[in-house]
Amino acid sequence: MSQPDAHRFKSNAGECRQMAHDAETEDAREAWLRLAVEWDKLAEHARHRRGIFDRYE
């Protein structure tokens, strides 16, 4: 994974949060927020992996 991946994952998390804001039901809102959290985790993982590889370049 790369820095562009991390940015894309963060963007996806933001889109999920917007969908949560616009959701018509509490269940839908909670589902979108759970997805946002997972995208945030992926973004953090991508940033962390990139940092590991940067040490060896």
C-alpha positions as CSV (number, residue, x, y, z in Angstrom):
1,M,0.0,0.0,0.0
2,S,1.1,3.5,-0.6
3,Q,0.5,7.1,0.4
4,P,-2.1,7.5,-2.4
5,D,-3.9,4.5,-1.0
6,A,-4.0,6.1,2.4
7,H,-5.4,9.3,1.0
8,R,-8.0,7.3,-1.0
9,F,-9.0,5.3,2.1
10,K,-9.4,8.6,4.1
11,S,-11.5,10.0,1.4
12,N,-13.7,6.9,1.4
13,A,-14.1,7.3,5.2
14,G,-15.2,10.9,4.7
15,E,-17.8,9.8,2.1
16,C,-19.1,7.2,4.6
17,R,-19.5,9.9,7.2
18,Q,-21.4,12.1,4.8
19,M,-23.7,9.1,4.0
20,A,-24.2,8.7,7.7
21,H,-25.1,12.3,8.1
22,D,-27.6,11.9,5.3
23,A,-29.0,8.6,6.4
24,E,-32.7,8.3,7.1
25,T,-32.5,5.7,9.8
26,E,-30.4,5.2,12.9
27,D,-29.4,1.7,11.7
28,A,-28.2,3.1,8.4
29,R,-26.3,5.9,10.1
30,E,-24.5,3.4,12.4
31,A,-23.7,1.1,9.5
32,W,-22.1,4.0,7.5
33,L,-20.1,5.1,10.6
34,R,-18.8,1.5,11.1
35,L,-17.7,1.5,7.5
36,A,-16.0,4.9,8.0
37,V,-14.0,3.4,11.0
38,E,-12.9,0.5,8.9
39,W,-11.7,2.8,6.1
40,D,-9.8,4.9,8.7
41,K,-8.1,1.7,9.9
42,L,-7.1,0.9,6.3
43,A,-5.7,4.4,5.9
44,E,-3.7,4.1,9.1
45,H,-2.4,0.7,8.0
46,A,-1.3,2.1,4.6
47,R,0.5,5.1,6.2
48,H,2.2,2.8,8.7
49,R,3.4,0.4,6.0
50,R,4.7,3.2,3.9
51,G,6.7,4.5,6.9
52,I,8.3,1.1,7.3
53,F,9.4,1.0,3.6
54,D,10.6,4.6,3.7
55,R,13.3,3.6,6.3
56,Y,14.9,1.3,3.7
57,E,14.9,3.6,0.7
